[in-house]
Amino acid sequence: MTPALLAIALLAIITLCYVAVCAGSPFGNCRKCRGFGFAMTTDRRGKLKRGKHCRRCDGVGKRIRVGRHLYNLAARIHRDGTR
């Protein structure tokens, strides 16, 4: 197998795995708050405490994955175009 075919096959496998992840679990943890829904801060003694409400995920702690967002966009365009 040539290196080009190997690279194409590997890329196809990675893409199909990501599609499966997006289909099975369309939401991932928020990158800003790491899934907590709020920022972690420390008090004067160094003890962790709850910080501000996360604006990116609206305090839920989850965000929609990029692949799922692209799929939703394509489905919406197709649905609007075939009506």
C-alpha positions in Angstrom: 0.0 0.0 0.0 1.4 3.4 -1.0 1.8 6.1 1.6 -0.8 8.3 -0.1 -3.4 5.5 0.0 -2.6 4.8 3.6 -3.0 8.5 4.5 -6.3 8.6 2.7 -7.6 5.5 4.5 -6.5 6.7 7.9 -8.2 10.1 7.3 -11.4 8.3 6.2 -11.3 6.2 9.4 -10.8 9.2 11.6 -13.6 11.0 9.9 -16.0 8.1 10.3 -15.1 7.8 14.0 -15.8 11.5 14.6 -19.2 11.2 12.7 -20.1 8.3 15.0 -19.1 10.3 18.1 -21.2 13.3 16.9 -24.2 11.0 16.2 -23.9 9.2 19.6 -23.1 12.1 21.8 -23.9 15.5 20.0 -22.9 17.5 23.1 -19.5 17.9 24.6 -18.1 19.7 27.7 -17.8 23.4 27.4 -14.2 24.4 26.8 -14.3 27.5 28.9 -15.7 26.1 32.1 -14.7 22.5 31.5 -18.2 21.2 32.0 -18.8 22.8 35.4 -21.2 25.6 34.2 -19.2 28.2 36.2 -15.6 29.3 36.6 -13.6 28.1 39.6 -12.0 30.7 41.8 -10.2 30.7 45.1 -10.8 32.6 48.3 -8.1 34.3 50.3 -7.1 31.0 52.0 -6.7 29.2 48.6 -9.8 27.1 49.0 -11.7 26.5 45.7 -15.2 28.0 45.4 -17.8 28.6 42.8 -17.1 31.6 40.5 -19.1 33.4 37.9 -21.8 31.8 35.7 -20.3 30.7 32.3 -21.6 32.8 29.5 -20.5 30.5 26.7 -22.7 27.5 27.7 -25.2 29.6 29.8 -24.3 27.6 32.9 -25.3 24.2 31.5 -21.7 23.0 31.1 -22.4 21.4 27.6 -21.9 22.7 24.1 -22.8 21.4 20.7 -20.0 19.7 18.8 -18.7 21.3 15.6 -19.6 18.3 13.5 -23.1 18.2 14.8 -23.5 21.9 14.2 -22.5 21.4 10.6 -24.9 18.5 10.2 -27.7 20.6 11.7 -26.9 23.5 9.3 -26.9 21.2 6.3 -30.1 19.5 7.3 -31.8 22.9 7.8 -30.7 24.2 4.4 -31.9 20.9 2.8 -35.2 21.1 4.6 -35.8 24.7 3.6 -34.8 24.1 0.0 -37.2 21.1 -0.5 -40.3 22.7 0.9 
